[in-house]
Structure formats: structure tokens, C-alpha cells
Amino acid sequence: MGPPFIAAEQFAPDACLINRYLPGVPFVSMSLGLPATFLFGGLERQARPQRLPLSHGDALVWGGAARLRFHGILPVTAGSQELTGSVRINLTVRQAG
């Protein structure tokens, strides 16, 4: 199975995320809505990531050397959540400077 690319004519972005990291400061990521699977990898992209299930109201906090680990979210599965409907919302809180 190949990567899930979207044709350019079907791509309609509605947001842009820019991350600015201050060394040594942890950050908090809060999940709301649909469940998701967080991938917490190693310091190199090819390291096999841990899979952490996230539910509505879950928070992840990490900092120190772990801030340099590769991380991401698997594609969210369609569904419905009582408070947010058919979406997943992520709030990330960090000290920017």
C-alpha cells in the first residue's frame, strides 16, 4: 500500500501550525474529541515508535531530552464524540520564549 497522498487540486488547507521550541521547557498536549493514537518515537526517524491511545480529555506532558524524539498522530478514524461531534481537537501549550 502506498502513502495516502492527496491530489493538489483536492488540497484546501485551512490552518498552518508553526512550532517554536525553547530548549529545556516541557510542553503539554491535550486531546479533545475523537480518540487518536499518538506515536512517540526515538531520536532517529527509523526507530520504532511507542503507540499511546489518546481519549477525550487526555493530556501528554514531555520535556528534556524527550523533546527531540520524533512524534505524531496516526490518521483519526471517523466517528462521533458527545462534546465535539466528528472532530478531534488538539491543544498544545508551551513556553515560546
C-alpha positions in Angstrom: 0.0 0.0 0.0 1.4 3.4 -1.0 1.3 6.6 1.0 -2.0 8.4 1.3 -1.3 11.4 -1.0 -4.0 14.0 -1.9 -4.1 15.4 -5.4 -3.1 19.1 -5.4 -6.5 20.1 -6.9 -8.2 18.5 -3.9 -6.0 20.2 -1.3 -7.7 23.1 0.5 -5.7 24.0 3.6 -7.5 25.9 6.4 -4.7 26.1 9.0 -0.9 26.4 9.4 0.9 25.2 12.5 4.3 26.8 13.3 6.3 25.4 16.2 9.0 27.3 18.1 10.8 25.4 20.7 12.7 26.8 23.7 15.4 24.3 24.9 14.6 22.7 28.3 11.0 23.7 28.6 8.3 21.0 28.6 5.1 21.2 26.7 1.6 19.9 27.3 -0.6 18.4 24.5 -4.3 18.0 25.3 -6.7 15.9 23.3 -10.4 16.6 22.9 -13.0 14.8 20.8 -12.3 11.7 18.7 -9.8 9.2 20.0 -6.4 9.1 18.4 -3.1 7.1 18.5 0.0 9.2 19.5 3.3 7.9 18.1 6.2 8.6 20.4 9.4 7.7 18.5 13.1 7.7 19.1 15.8 10.2 18.4 16.1 8.9 14.8 13.1 8.7 12.5 13.6 5.0 11.8 13.2 4.0 15.5 10.0 2.1 16.1 7.6 4.4 18.0 5.5 3.6 21.0 1.8 3.8 20.4 -0.2 5.6 23.0 -4.0 5.7 22.8 -5.5 9.1 23.5 -9.1 9.7 24.5 -11.1 12.8 25.0 -9.6 14.8 27.9 -6.2 13.1 27.9 -3.0 15.2 28.3 0.6 14.4 27.4 3.5 16.2 29.1 7.1 15.8 28.0 10.3 17.7 28.0 14.1 17.5 28.5 15.8 15.2 26.0 12.4 13.6 25.1 11.5 16.9 23.3 13.9 15.8 20.5 12.1 12.4 19.9 10.1 12.1 16.7 6.3 12.2 17.4 3.0 12.4 15.6 -0.6 11.2 15.4 -2.0 8.4 13.2 -4.9 9.3 11.0 -8.1 9.8 13.0 -10.9 7.3 12.4 -14.3 8.6 11.6 -16.7 8.7 14.5 -18.6 10.9 16.8 -17.9 12.2 20.3 -20.6 13.7 22.5 -19.0 17.1 23.0 -17.1 17.7 19.8 -19.0 15.7 17.2 -17.0 14.3 14.3 -13.6 16.0 15.0 -10.5 15.7 17.1 -9.1 18.9 18.6 -5.5 19.1 19.9 -4.4 22.0 22.2 -0.6 22.3 22.7 0.6 24.6 25.5 4.3 25.6 25.7 6.5 28.4 26.7 7.6 30.1 23.4 10.2 32.5 24.7 
